[in-house]
Amino acid sequence: MGSSNWIRRGWRHLGGAAALSLLPLGAFAQDICQDDTVSLRGDWGQARFNVEIADDPAEQAQGLMHREELAASAGMLFVYPAPQTAQYWMRNTLIPLDMLFVDAQGIVQHIHHQAIPLDETPIFGGDQVLAVLEINGGMAKKLGITEGSALRHPAFGAHDPAWPCN
């Protein structure tokens, strides 16, 4: 996936014009998948985040380190070439994060809430993880995002996604 055409233009500050959405089911029915956007849905509703993609080892090692802020509607999506065991830490990460560990079909299998800035304690996300979505700490609870929620993004297209791009 390192050779993909996904967005690699660096971090874009997404100011007040980028609104985080919590909408009733079906509200995104006309939306198409975009490389720089992740949509989530579940019994709680739907949300969308503008994301930066980390799909090669250098981008994944850097992650969200050294950033002092993250817009409410922003995140980073780590995508692996195949499902694997996922373990993270917060080395050099200055803001609290929620980490959503997602399987190959785009289903959130585990959520680690409020990862502590600068903490090097390993955070185990599970086995068979294809992607990890990092968003602002507390955002998953604020929106009601739960394990079992479906995530939609082109990265899941080859894996029989639960919520396919159309």
Buried (B, 14 or more C-beta within 10 A) or exposed (E): EEEBEBBBEEEEEBEEEBEBBBEEEEBBEEBEBBBBBBBBBBEBBBBBBBBBBBBBEEBBEEBBEEEEEBBBBBBBBBBBEEBEEBEBBBEBBBBBBBBBBBBBBBBBBBBBBBBBEEEEEEBEBBEBBBBBBBBBBEBBEBBEBBEEBBBBBBBBEEBEBBBBBE
